[in-house]
């Protein structure tokens, strides 16, 4: 079910409905904790917030990803986004 929430979030994002995507990602992160796809969901959440020009929310999502899943490949991508903020 968590994977389905991620799919639906991507669907909404593809339809230029970022708020709906954020809602689905928040449900995924709140309801399906421990599903194993949290790193991917947090990265997507940060990217959606960037799309919405909500930089502080994006930063929080990327920082949470790095803190909770530091060895994830998604964490490295989050670090790259954060480096861009600092440049």
PyMOL Python script that loads the backbone (N, CA, C, O; Angstrom):
from pymol import cmd

cmd.read_pdbstr("""\
ATOM      1  N   UNK A   1       0.808  -1.202   0.000  1.00  0.00           N
ATOM      2  CA  UNK A   1       0.000   0.000   0.000  1.00  0.00           C
ATOM      3  C   UNK A   1       0.850   1.265   0.000  1.00  0.00           C
ATOM      4  O   UNK A   1       0.465   2.267  -0.602  1.00  0.00           O
ATOM      5  N   UNK A   2       1.986   1.231   0.659  1.00  0.00           N
ATOM      6  CA  UNK A   2       2.861   2.403   0.678  1.00  0.00           C
ATOM      7  C   UNK A   2       3.351   2.718  -0.727  1.00  0.00           C
ATOM      8  O   UNK A   2       3.406   3.881  -1.126  1.00  0.00           O
ATOM      9  N   UNK A   3       3.705   1.690  -1.468  1.00  0.00           N
ATOM     10  CA  UNK A   3       4.166   1.883  -2.847  1.00  0.00           C
ATOM     11  C   UNK A   3       3.060   2.527  -3.684  1.00  0.00           C
ATOM     12  O   UNK A   3       3.342   3.356  -4.549  1.00  0.00           O
ATOM     13  N   UNK A   4       1.815   2.155  -3.436  1.00  0.00           N
ATOM     14  CA  UNK A   4       0.690   2.745  -4.160  1.00  0.00           C
ATOM     15  C   UNK A   4       0.571   4.239  -3.841  1.00  0.00           C
ATOM     16  O   UNK A   4       0.309   5.042  -4.736  1.00  0.00           O
ATOM     17  N   UNK A   5       0.758   4.611  -2.585  1.00  0.00           N
ATOM     18  CA  UNK A   5       0.716   6.028  -2.211  1.00  0.00           C
ATOM     19  C   UNK A   5       1.794   6.809  -2.960  1.00  0.00           C
ATOM     20  O   UNK A   5       1.559   7.932  -3.406  1.00  0.00           O
ATOM     21  N   UNK A   6       2.970   6.211  -3.092  1.00  0.00           N
ATOM     22  CA  UNK A   6       4.054   6.856  -3.829  1.00  0.00           C
ATOM     23  C   UNK A   6       3.681   7.004  -5.306  1.00  0.00           C
ATOM     24  O   UNK A   6       3.931   8.042  -5.918  1.00  0.00           O
ATOM     25  N   UNK A   7       3.087   5.966  -5.859  1.00  0.00           N
ATOM     26  CA  UNK A   7       2.628   6.012  -7.250  1.00  0.00           C
ATOM     27  C   UNK A   7       1.608   7.136  -7.445  1.00  0.00           C
ATOM     28  O   UNK A   7       1.695   7.900  -8.406  1.00  0.00           O
ATOM     29  N   UNK A   8       0.650   7.232  -6.535  1.00  0.00           N
ATOM     30  CA  UNK A   8      -0.393   8.260  -6.644  1.00  0.00           C
ATOM     31  C   UNK A   8       0.221   9.655  -6.496  1.00  0.00           C
ATOM     32  O   UNK A   8      -0.181  10.582  -7.200  1.00  0.00           O
ATOM     33  N   UNK A   9       1.181   9.812  -5.596  1.00  0.00           N
ATOM     34  CA  UNK A   9       1.854  11.107  -5.440  1.00  0.00           C
ATOM     35  C   UNK A   9       2.537  11.510  -6.742  1.00  0.00           C
ATOM     36  O   UNK A   9       2.443  12.663  -7.163  1.00  0.00           O
ATOM     37  N   UNK A  10       3.221  10.568  -7.377  1.00  0.00           N
ATOM     38  CA  UNK A  10       3.858  10.848  -8.669  1.00  0.00           C
ATOM     39  C   UNK A  10       2.820  11.179  -9.734  1.00  0.00           C
ATOM     40  O   UNK A  10       3.040  12.055 -10.571  1.00  0.00           O
ATOM     41  N   UNK A  11       1.695  10.483  -9.702  1.00  0.00           N
ATOM     42  CA  UNK A  11       0.604  10.750 -10.638  1.00  0.00           C
ATOM     43  C   UNK A  11       0.137  12.201 -10.489  1.00  0.00           C
ATOM     44  O   UNK A  11       0.011  12.923 -11.478  1.00  0.00           O
ATOM     45  N   UNK A  12      -0.116  12.618  -9.249  1.00  0.00           N
ATOM     46  CA  UNK A  12      -0.564  13.989  -9.005  1.00  0.00           C
ATOM     47  C   UNK A  12       0.493  15.001  -9.447  1.00  0.00           C
ATOM     48  O   UNK A  12       0.166  16.040 -10.021  1.00  0.00           O
ATOM     49  N   UNK A  13       1.733  14.696  -9.181  1.00  0.00           N
ATOM     50  CA  UNK A  13       2.795  15.606  -9.581  1.00  0.00           C
ATOM     51  C   UNK A  13       2.829  15.745 -11.101  1.00  0.00           C
ATOM     52  O   UNK A  13       3.021  16.842 -11.627  1.00  0.00           O
ATOM     53  N   UNK A  14       2.642  14.638 -11.797  1.00  0.00           N
ATOM     54  CA  UNK A  14       2.606  14.666 -13.253  1.00  0.00           C
ATOM     55  C   UNK A  14       1.423  15.435 -13.805  1.00  0.00           C
ATOM     56  O   UNK A  14       1.447  15.874 -14.955  1.00  0.00           O
ATOM     57  N   UNK A  15       0.399  15.602 -13.005  1.00  0.00           N
ATOM     58  CA  UNK A  15      -0.796  16.353 -13.415  1.00  0.00           C
ATOM     59  C   UNK A  15      -0.762  17.783 -12.874  1.00  0.00           C
ATOM     60  O   UNK A  15      -1.773  18.486 -12.869  1.00  0.00           O
ATOM     61  N   UNK A  16       0.425  18.199 -12.417  1.00  0.00           N
ATOM     62  CA  UNK A  16       0.645  19.533 -11.858  1.00  0.00           C
ATOM     63  C   UNK A  16      -0.293  19.828 -10.694  1.00  0.00           C
ATOM     64  O   UNK A  16      -0.900  20.896 -10.608  1.00  0.00           O
ATOM     65  N   UNK A  17      -0.390  18.848  -9.803  1.00  0.00           N
ATOM     66  CA  UNK A  17      -1.182  19.003  -8.577  1.00  0.00           C
ATOM     67  C   UNK A  17      -0.273  18.730  -7.378  1.00  0.00           C
ATOM     68  O   UNK A  17      -0.431  17.728  -6.681  1.00  0.00           O
ATOM     69  N   UNK A  18       0.679  19.636  -7.150  1.00  0.00           N
ATOM     70  CA  UNK A  18       1.673  19.383  -6.105  1.00  0.00           C
ATOM     71  C   UNK A  18       1.095  19.281  -4.698  1.00  0.00           C
ATOM     72  O   UNK A  18       1.600  18.503  -3.889  1.00  0.00           O
ATOM     73  N   UNK A  19       0.054  20.044  -4.387  1.00  0.00           N
ATOM     74  CA  UNK A  19      -0.527  19.936  -3.042  1.00  0.00           C
ATOM     75  C   UNK A  19      -1.109  18.552  -2.797  1.00  0.00           C
ATOM     76  O   UNK A  19      -0.992  18.013  -1.697  1.00  0.00           O
ATOM     77  N   UNK A  20      -1.733  17.980  -3.813  1.00  0.00           N
ATOM     78  CA  UNK A  20      -2.263  16.621  -3.681  1.00  0.00           C
ATOM     79  C   UNK A  20      -1.116  15.628  -3.508  1.00  0.00           C
ATOM     80  O   UNK A  20      -1.227  14.675  -2.737  1.00  0.00           O
ATOM     81  N   UNK A  21      -0.014  15.854  -4.225  1.00  0.00           N
ATOM     82  CA  UNK A  21       1.155  14.979  -4.088  1.00  0.00           C
ATOM     83  C   UNK A  21       1.710  15.054  -2.669  1.00  0.00           C
ATOM     84  O   UNK A  21       2.043  14.029  -2.074  1.00  0.00           O
ATOM     85  N   UNK A  22       1.809  16.263  -2.130  1.00  0.00           N
ATOM     86  CA  UNK A  22       2.292  16.428  -0.753  1.00  0.00           C
ATOM     87  C   UNK A  22       1.388  15.669   0.211  1.00  0.00           C
ATOM     88  O   UNK A  22       1.872  14.997   1.122  1.00  0.00           O
ATOM     89  N   UNK A  23       0.089  15.774   0.014  1.00  0.00           N
ATOM     90  CA  UNK A  23      -0.849  15.071   0.888  1.00  0.00           C
ATOM     91  C   UNK A  23      -0.634  13.575   0.879  1.00  0.00           C
ATOM     92  O   UNK A  23      -0.631  12.937   1.932  1.00  0.00           O
ATOM     93  N   UNK A  24      -0.453  13.010  -0.301  1.00  0.00           N
ATOM     94  CA  UNK A  24      -0.239  11.558  -0.389  1.00  0.00           C
ATOM     95  C   UNK A  24       1.094  11.158   0.235  1.00  0.00           C
ATOM     96  O   UNK A  24       1.189  10.125   0.897  1.00  0.00           O
ATOM     97  N   UNK A  25       2.108  11.965   0.026  1.00  0.00           N
ATOM     98  CA  UNK A  25       3.411  11.657   0.613  1.00  0.00           C
ATOM     99  C   UNK A  25       3.364  11.754   2.134  1.00  0.00           C
ATOM    100  O   UNK A  25       3.993  10.952   2.824  1.00  0.00           O
ATOM    101  N   UNK A  26       2.639  12.712   2.652  1.00  0.00           N
ATOM    102  CA  UNK A  26       2.498  12.832   4.107  1.00  0.00           C
ATOM    103  C   UNK A  26       1.765  11.619   4.677  1.00  0.00           C
ATOM    104  O   UNK A  26       2.142  11.107   5.731  1.00  0.00           O
ATOM    105  N   UNK A  27       0.728  11.159   3.992  1.00  0.00           N
ATOM    106  CA  UNK A  27       0.019   9.947   4.429  1.00  0.00           C
ATOM    107  C   UNK A  27       0.986   8.774   4.440  1.00  0.00           C
ATOM    108  O   UNK A  27       1.043   8.019   5.410  1.00  0.00           O
ATOM    109  N   UNK A  28       1.737   8.625   3.372  1.00  0.00           N
ATOM    110  CA  UNK A  28       2.700   7.526   3.285  1.00  0.00           C
ATOM    111  C   UNK A  28       3.660   7.578   4.472  1.00  0.00           C
ATOM    112  O   UNK A  28       3.884   6.564   5.133  1.00  0.00           O
ATOM    113  N   UNK A  29       4.221   8.743   4.742  1.00  0.00           N
ATOM    114  CA  UNK A  29       5.221   8.862   5.803  1.00  0.00           C
ATOM    115  C   UNK A  29       4.625   8.686   7.193  1.00  0.00           C
ATOM    116  O   UNK A  29       5.304   8.204   8.100  1.00  0.00           O
ATOM    117  N   UNK A  30       3.372   9.068   7.371  1.00  0.00           N
ATOM    118  CA  UNK A  30       2.732   8.952   8.684  1.00  0.00           C
ATOM    119  C   UNK A  30       2.151   7.564   8.941  1.00  0.00           C
ATOM    120  O   UNK A  30       2.282   7.025  10.040  1.00  0.00           O
ATOM    121  N   UNK A  31       1.518   6.996   7.940  1.00  0.00           N
ATOM    122  CA  UNK A  31       0.773   5.745   8.124  1.00  0.00           C
ATOM    123  C   UNK A  31       1.639   4.513   7.870  1.00  0.00           C
ATOM    124  O   UNK A  31       1.467   3.483   8.522  1.00  0.00           O
ATOM    125  N   UNK A  32       2.560   4.619   6.933  1.00  0.00           N
ATOM    126  CA  UNK A  32       3.322   3.442   6.522  1.00  0.00           C
ATOM    127  C   UNK A  32       4.780   3.511   6.972  1.00  0.00           C
ATOM    128  O   UNK A  32       5.685   3.094   6.249  1.00  0.00           O
ATOM    129  N   UNK A  33       4.991   4.039   8.163  1.00  0.00           N
ATOM    130  CA  UNK A  33       6.344   4.086   8.704  1.00  0.00           C
ATOM    131  C   UNK A  33       6.895   2.670   8.805  1.00  0.00           C
ATOM    132  O   UNK A  33       6.210   1.751   9.255  1.00  0.00           O
ATOM    133  N   UNK A  34       8.132   2.512   8.383  1.00  0.00           N
ATOM    134  CA  UNK A  34       8.751   1.198   8.391  1.00  0.00           C
ATOM    135  C   UNK A  34       8.539   0.422   7.108  1.00  0.00           C
ATOM    136  O   UNK A  34       8.909  -0.749   7.019  1.00  0.00           O
ATOM    137  N   UNK A  35       7.944   1.065   6.114  1.00  0.00           N
ATOM    138  CA  UNK A  35       7.660   0.387   4.846  1.00  0.00           C
ATOM    139  C   UNK A  35       8.915   0.191   4.001  1.00  0.00           C
ATOM    140  O   UNK A  35       8.937  -0.640   3.093  1.00  0.00           O
ATOM    141  N   UNK A  36       9.956   0.959   4.303  1.00  0.00           N
ATOM    142  CA  UNK A  36      11.188   0.849   3.536  1.00  0.00           C
ATOM    143  C   UNK A  36      11.293   1.831   2.385  1.00  0.00           C
ATOM    144  O   UNK A  36      12.354   1.950   1.772  1.00  0.00           O
ATOM    145  N   UNK A  37      10.222   2.531   2.085  1.00  0.00           N
ATOM    146  CA  UNK A  37      10.308   3.495   0.982  1.00  0.00           C
ATOM    147  C   UNK A  37      10.289   4.942   1.480  1.00  0.00           C
ATOM    148  O   UNK A  37      10.110   5.875   0.696  1.00  0.00           O
ATOM    149  N   UNK A  38      10.473   5.117   2.777  1.00  0.00           N
ATOM    150  CA  UNK A  38      10.504   6.465   3.326  1.00  0.00           C
ATOM    151  C   UNK A  38      11.590   7.335   2.696  1.00  0.00           C
ATOM    152  O   UNK A  38      11.325   8.503   2.408  1.00  0.00           O
ATOM    153  N   UNK A  39      12.817   6.813   2.466  1.00  0.00           N
ATOM    154  CA  UNK A  39      13.829   7.678   1.849  1.00  0.00           C
ATOM    155  C   UNK A  39      13.382   8.220   0.487  1.00  0.00           C
ATOM    156  O   UNK A  39      13.551   9.405   0.200  1.00  0.00           O
ATOM    157  N   UNK A  40      12.825   7.370  -0.327  1.00  0.00           N
ATOM    158  CA  UNK A  40      12.345   7.800  -1.642  1.00  0.00           C
ATOM    159  C   UNK A  40      11.221   8.826  -1.494  1.00  0.00           C
ATOM    160  O   UNK A  40      11.176   9.815  -2.225  1.00  0.00           O
ATOM    161  N   UNK A  41      10.325   8.583  -0.552  1.00  0.00           N
ATOM    162  CA  UNK A  41       9.201   9.501  -0.334  1.00  0.00           C
ATOM    163  C   UNK A  41       9.686  10.854   0.174  1.00  0.00           C
ATOM    164  O   UNK A  41       9.178  11.889  -0.258  1.00  0.00           O
ATOM    165  N   UNK A  42      10.652  10.865   1.076  1.00  0.00           N
ATOM    166  CA  UNK A  42      11.178  12.131   1.591  1.00  0.00           C
ATOM    167  C   UNK A  42      11.893  12.921   0.504  1.00  0.00           C
ATOM    168  O   UNK A  42      11.772  14.144   0.445  1.00  0.00           O
ATOM    169  N   UNK A  43      12.636  12.234  -0.353  1.00  0.00           N
ATOM    170  CA  UNK A  43      13.294  12.931  -1.452  1.00  0.00           C
ATOM    171  C   UNK A  43      12.255  13.546  -2.383  1.00  0.00           C
ATOM    172  O   UNK A  43      12.376  14.705  -2.779  1.00  0.00           O
ATOM    173  N   UNK A  44      11.246  12.773  -2.727  1.00  0.00           N
ATOM    174  CA  UNK A  44      10.195  13.300  -3.594  1.00  0.00           C
ATOM    175  C   UNK A  44       9.472  14.459  -2.918  1.00  0.00           C
ATOM    176  O   UNK A  44       9.151  15.452  -3.571  1.00  0.00           O
ATOM    177  N   UNK A  45       9.215  14.345  -1.629  1.00  0.00           N
ATOM    178  CA  UNK A  45       8.555  15.423  -0.900  1.00  0.00           C
ATOM    179  C   UNK A  45       9.379  16.710  -0.996  1.00  0.00           C
ATOM    180  O   UNK A  45       8.835  17.783  -1.257  1.00  0.00           O
ATOM    181  N   UNK A  46      10.667  16.596  -0.787  1.00  0.00           N
ATOM    182  CA  UNK A  46      11.532  17.771  -0.917  1.00  0.00           C
ATOM    183  C   UNK A  46      11.491  18.359  -2.311  1.00  0.00           C
ATOM    184  O   UNK A  46      11.449  19.578  -2.476  1.00  0.00           O
ATOM    185  N   UNK A  47      11.503  17.506  -3.304  1.00  0.00           N
ATOM    186  CA  UNK A  47      11.460  17.988  -4.689  1.00  0.00           C
ATOM    187  C   UNK A  47      10.126  18.665  -5.003  1.00  0.00           C
ATOM    188  O   UNK A  47      10.088  19.669  -5.714  1.00  0.00           O
ATOM    189  N   UNK A  48       9.042  18.120  -4.476  1.00  0.00           N
ATOM    190  CA  UNK A  48       7.728  18.742  -4.690  1.00  0.00           C
ATOM    191  C   UNK A  48       7.701  20.117  -4.033  1.00  0.00           C
ATOM    192  O   UNK A  48       7.217  21.083  -4.622  1.00  0.00           O
ATOM    193  N   UNK A  49       8.220  20.200  -2.817  1.00  0.00           N
ATOM    194  CA  UNK A  49       8.263  21.503  -2.155  1.00  0.00           C
ATOM    195  C   UNK A  49       9.099  22.502  -2.964  1.00  0.00           C
ATOM    196  O   UNK A  49       8.735  23.674  -3.056  1.00  0.00           O
ATOM    197  N   UNK A  50      10.203  22.055  -3.543  1.00  0.00           N
ATOM    198  CA  UNK A  50      10.990  22.953  -4.391  1.00  0.00           C
ATOM    199  C   UNK A  50      10.168  23.422  -5.580  1.00  0.00           C
ATOM    200  O   UNK A  50      10.205  24.598  -5.943  1.00  0.00           O
ATOM    201  N   UNK A  51       9.433  22.506  -6.183  1.00  0.00           N
ATOM    202  CA  UNK A  51       8.559  22.845  -7.312  1.00  0.00           C
ATOM    203  C   UNK A  51       7.565  23.932  -6.907  1.00  0.00           C
ATOM    204  O   UNK A  51       7.213  24.800  -7.706  1.00  0.00           O
ATOM    205  N   UNK A  52       7.122  23.870  -5.659  1.00  0.00           N
ATOM    206  CA  UNK A  52       6.159  24.841  -5.138  1.00  0.00           C
ATOM    207  C   UNK A  52       6.847  26.103  -4.612  1.00  0.00           C
ATOM    208  O   UNK A  52       6.181  27.026  -4.143  1.00  0.00           O
ATOM    209  N   UNK A  53       8.165  26.140  -4.691  1.00  0.00           N
ATOM    210  CA  UNK A  53       8.975  27.245  -4.178  1.00  0.00           C
ATOM    211  C   UNK A  53       8.855  27.400  -2.656  1.00  0.00           C
ATOM    212  O   UNK A  53       8.941  28.503  -2.115  1.00  0.00           O
ATOM    213  N   UNK A  54       8.657  26.278  -1.996  1.00  0.00           N
ATOM    214  CA  UNK A  54       8.615  26.230  -0.524  1.00  0.00           C
ATOM    215  C   UNK A  54       9.968  25.705  -0.041  1.00  0.00           C
ATOM    216  O   UNK A  54      10.099  24.559   0.390  1.00  0.00           O
ATOM    217  N   UNK A  55      10.965  26.582  -0.127  1.00  0.00           N
ATOM    218  CA  UNK A  55      12.348  26.171   0.105  1.00  0.00           C
ATOM    219  C   UNK A  55      12.571  25.669   1.526  1.00  0.00           C
ATOM    220  O   UNK A  55      13.274  24.677   1.717  1.00  0.00           O
ATOM    221  N   UNK A  56      11.996  26.320   2.518  1.00  0.00           N
ATOM    222  CA  UNK A  56      12.231  25.878   3.902  1.00  0.00           C
ATOM    223  C   UNK A  56      11.629  24.495   4.144  1.00  0.00           C
ATOM    224  O   UNK A  56      12.221  23.682   4.853  1.00  0.00           O
ATOM    225  N   UNK A  57      10.461  24.221   3.567  1.00  0.00           N
ATOM    226  CA  UNK A  57       9.868  22.887   3.700  1.00  0.00           C
ATOM    227  C   UNK A  57      10.706  21.849   2.962  1.00  0.00           C
ATOM    228  O   UNK A  57      10.880  20.728   3.439  1.00  0.00           O
ATOM    229  N   UNK A  58      11.222  22.229   1.801  1.00  0.00           N
ATOM    230  CA  UNK A  58      12.089  21.318   1.045  1.00  0.00           C
ATOM    231  C   UNK A  58      13.332  20.986   1.857  1.00  0.00           C
ATOM    232  O   UNK A  58      13.729  19.825   1.966  1.00  0.00           O
ATOM    233  N   UNK A  59      13.930  22.005   2.417  1.00  0.00           N
ATOM    234  CA  UNK A  59      15.135  21.798   3.228  1.00  0.00           C
ATOM    235  C   UNK A  59      14.847  20.841   4.387  1.00  0.00           C
ATOM    236  O   UNK A  59      15.641  19.942   4.661  1.00  0.00           O
ATOM    237  N   UNK A  60      13.712  21.032   5.065  1.00  0.00           N
ATOM    238  CA  UNK A  60      13.354  20.147   6.187  1.00  0.00           C
ATOM    239  C   UNK A  60      13.201  18.698   5.722  1.00  0.00           C
ATOM    240  O   UNK A  60      13.653  17.778   6.403  1.00  0.00           O
ATOM    241  N   UNK A  61      12.572  18.495   4.575  1.00  0.00           N
ATOM    242  CA  UNK A  61      12.398  17.128   4.065  1.00  0.00           C
ATOM    243  C   UNK A  61      13.752  16.497   3.754  1.00  0.00           C
ATOM    244  O   UNK A  61      13.995  15.342   4.101  1.00  0.00           O
ATOM    245  N   UNK A  62      14.637  17.258   3.096  1.00  0.00           N
ATOM    246  CA  UNK A  62      15.962  16.731   2.766  1.00  0.00           C
ATOM    247  C   UNK A  62      16.771  16.452   4.031  1.00  0.00           C
ATOM    248  O   UNK A  62      17.450  15.429   4.123  1.00  0.00           O
ATOM    249  N   UNK A  63      16.700  17.354   4.999  1.00  0.00           N
ATOM    250  CA  UNK A  63      17.438  17.150   6.249  1.00  0.00           C
ATOM    251  C   UNK A  63      16.911  15.944   7.021  1.00  0.00           C
ATOM    252  O   UNK A  63      17.691  15.194   7.608  1.00  0.00           O
ATOM    253  N   UNK A  64      15.602  15.755   7.024  1.00  0.00           N
ATOM    254  CA  UNK A  64      15.028  14.581   7.697  1.00  0.00           C
ATOM    255  C   UNK A  64      15.501  13.297   7.028  1.00  0.00           C
ATOM    256  O   UNK A  64      15.831  12.321   7.702  1.00  0.00           O
ATOM    257  N   UNK A  65      15.531  13.304   5.713  1.00  0.00           N
ATOM    258  CA  UNK A  65      16.009  12.136   4.972  1.00  0.00           C
ATOM    259  C   UNK A  65      17.445  11.812   5.356  1.00  0.00           C
ATOM    260  O   UNK A  65      17.772  10.658   5.636  1.00  0.00           O
ATOM    261  N   UNK A  66      18.294  12.818   5.368  1.00  0.00           N
ATOM    262  CA  UNK A  66      19.710  12.606   5.691  1.00  0.00           C
ATOM    263  C   UNK A  66      19.879  12.128   7.131  1.00  0.00           C
ATOM    264  O   UNK A  66      20.699  11.253   7.408  1.00  0.00           O
ATOM    265  N   UNK A  67      19.105  12.703   8.038  1.00  0.00           N
ATOM    266  CA  UNK A  67      19.212  12.324   9.451  1.00  0.00           C
ATOM    267  C   UNK A  67      18.729  10.899   9.696  1.00  0.00           C
ATOM    268  O   UNK A  67      19.383  10.134  10.404  1.00  0.00           O
ATOM    269  N   UNK A  68      17.594  10.542   9.117  1.00  0.00           N
ATOM    270  CA  UNK A  68      17.000   9.233   9.388  1.00  0.00           C
ATOM    271  C   UNK A  68      17.609   8.105   8.565  1.00  0.00           C
ATOM    272  O   UNK A  68      17.662   6.962   9.019  1.00  0.00           O
ATOM    273  N   UNK A  69      18.067   8.422   7.356  1.00  0.00           N
ATOM    274  CA  UNK A  69      18.557   7.388   6.441  1.00  0.00           C
ATOM    275  C   UNK A  69      19.873   7.832   5.808  1.00  0.00           C
ATOM    276  O   UNK A  69      19.948   7.966   4.587  1.00  0.00           O
ATOM    277  N   UNK A  70      20.915   8.063   6.617  1.00  0.00           N
ATOM    278  CA  UNK A  70      22.155   8.656   6.102  1.00  0.00           C
ATOM    279  C   UNK A  70      22.882   7.813   5.062  1.00  0.00           C
ATOM    280  O   UNK A  70      23.626   8.358   4.247  1.00  0.00           O
ATOM    281  N   UNK A  71      22.688   6.514   5.069  1.00  0.00           N
ATOM    282  CA  UNK A  71      23.402   5.646   4.135  1.00  0.00           C
ATOM    283  C   UNK A  71      22.617   5.350   2.868  1.00  0.00           C
ATOM    284  O   UNK A  71      23.084   4.612   2.000  1.00  0.00           O
ATOM    285  N   UNK A  72      21.448   5.914   2.764  1.00  0.00           N
ATOM    286  CA  UNK A  72      20.604   5.695   1.592  1.00  0.00           C
ATOM    287  C   UNK A  72      21.155   6.456   0.392  1.00  0.00           C
ATOM    288  O   UNK A  72      21.712   7.544   0.539  1.00  0.00           O
ATOM    289  N   UNK A  73      20.996   5.882  -0.786  1.00  0.00           N
ATOM    290  CA  UNK A  73      21.346   6.593  -2.008  1.00  0.00           C
ATOM    291  C   UNK A  73      20.532   7.861  -2.167  1.00  0.00           C
ATOM    292  O   UNK A  73      20.991   8.837  -2.761  1.00  0.00           O
ATOM    293  N   UNK A  74      19.323   7.842  -1.635  1.00  0.00           N
ATOM    294  CA  UNK A  74      18.475   9.034  -1.689  1.00  0.00           C
ATOM    295  C   UNK A  74      19.045  10.143  -0.812  1.00  0.00           C
ATOM    296  O   UNK A  74      18.860  11.324  -1.107  1.00  0.00           O
ATOM    297  N   UNK A  75      19.734   9.772   0.262  1.00  0.00           N
ATOM    298  CA  UNK A  75      20.345  10.774   1.138  1.00  0.00           C
ATOM    299  C   UNK A  75      21.422  11.543   0.391  1.00  0.00           C
ATOM    300  O   UNK A  75      21.572  12.749   0.588  1.00  0.00           O
ATOM    301  N   UNK A  76      22.163  10.870  -0.451  1.00  0.00           N
ATOM    302  CA  UNK A  76      23.190  11.564  -1.232  1.00  0.00           C
ATOM    303  C   UNK A  76      22.552  12.579  -2.175  1.00  0.00           C
ATOM    304  O   UNK A  76      23.075  13.680  -2.353  1.00  0.00           O
ATOM    305  N   UNK A  77      21.439  12.215  -2.769  1.00  0.00           N
ATOM    306  CA  UNK A  77      20.727  13.166  -3.628  1.00  0.00           C
ATOM    307  C   UNK A  77      20.225  14.354  -2.809  1.00  0.00           C
ATOM    308  O   UNK A  77      20.270  15.493  -3.272  1.00  0.00           O
ATOM    309  N   UNK A  78      19.750  14.089  -1.600  1.00  0.00           N
ATOM    310  CA  UNK A  78      19.286  15.168  -0.721  1.00  0.00           C
ATOM    311  C   UNK A  78      20.447  16.090  -0.363  1.00  0.00           C
ATOM    312  O   UNK A  78      20.282  17.309  -0.320  1.00  0.00           O
ATOM    313  N   UNK A  79      21.618  15.514  -0.108  1.00  0.00           N
ATOM    314  CA  UNK A  79      22.795  16.335   0.194  1.00  0.00           C
ATOM    315  C   UNK A  79      23.124  17.252  -0.984  1.00  0.00           C
ATOM    316  O   UNK A  79      23.499  18.409  -0.794  1.00  0.00           O
ATOM    317  N   UNK A  80      22.982  16.730  -2.188  1.00  0.00           N
ATOM    318  CA  UNK A  80      23.250  17.540  -3.379  1.00  0.00           C
ATOM    319  C   UNK A  80      22.272  18.712  -3.465  1.00  0.00           C
ATOM    320  O   UNK A  80      22.679  19.832  -3.776  1.00  0.00           O
ATOM    321  N   UNK A  81      21.004  18.471  -3.195  1.00  0.00           N
ATOM    322  CA  UNK A  81      20.033  19.572  -3.187  1.00  0.00           C
ATOM    323  C   UNK A  81      20.417  20.612  -2.134  1.00  0.00           C
ATOM    324  O   UNK A  81      20.360  21.813  -2.399  1.00  0.00           O
ATOM    325  N   UNK A  82      20.808  20.156  -0.943  1.00  0.00           N
ATOM    326  CA  UNK A  82      21.188  21.094   0.115  1.00  0.00           C
ATOM    327  C   UNK A  82      22.437  21.884  -0.262  1.00  0.00           C
ATOM    328  O   UNK A  82      22.535  23.066   0.070  1.00  0.00           O
ATOM    329  N   UNK A  83      23.383  21.263  -0.943  1.00  0.00           N
ATOM    330  CA  UNK A  83      24.582  21.983  -1.400  1.00  0.00           C
ATOM    331  C   UNK A  83      24.191  23.117  -2.345  1.00  0.00           C
ATOM    332  O   UNK A  83      24.800  24.186  -2.323  1.00  0.00           O
ATOM    333  N   UNK A  84      23.184  22.882  -3.167  1.00  0.00           N
ATOM    334  CA  UNK A  84      22.730  23.930  -4.094  1.00  0.00           C
ATOM    335  C   UNK A  84      22.158  25.123  -3.333  1.00  0.00           C
ATOM    336  O   UNK A  84      22.302  26.264  -3.772  1.00  0.00           O
ATOM    337  N   UNK A  85      21.510  24.867  -2.192  1.00  0.00           N
ATOM    338  CA  UNK A  85      20.982  25.970  -1.389  1.00  0.00           C
ATOM    339  C   UNK A  85      22.113  26.848  -0.864  1.00  0.00           C
ATOM    340  O   UNK A  85      21.981  28.069  -0.772  1.00  0.00           O
ATOM    341  N   UNK A  86      23.226  26.203  -0.522  1.00  0.00           N
ATOM    342  CA  UNK A  86      24.341  26.918   0.087  1.00  0.00           C
ATOM    343  C   UNK A  86      25.166  27.676  -0.936  1.00  0.00           C
ATOM    344  O   UNK A  86      25.893  28.604  -0.580  1.00  0.00           O
ATOM    345  N   UNK A  87      25.066  27.300  -2.187  1.00  0.00           N
ATOM    346  CA  UNK A  87      25.886  27.938  -3.240  1.00  0.00           C
ATOM    347  C   UNK A  87      25.391  29.329  -3.577  1.00  0.00           C
ATOM    348  O   UNK A  87      25.965  29.998  -4.436  1.00  0.00           O
TER     349      UNK A  87
END
""", "prot")
cmd.dss("prot")
cmd.show_as("cartoon", "prot")
cmd.util.cbc("prot")
cmd.orient("prot")
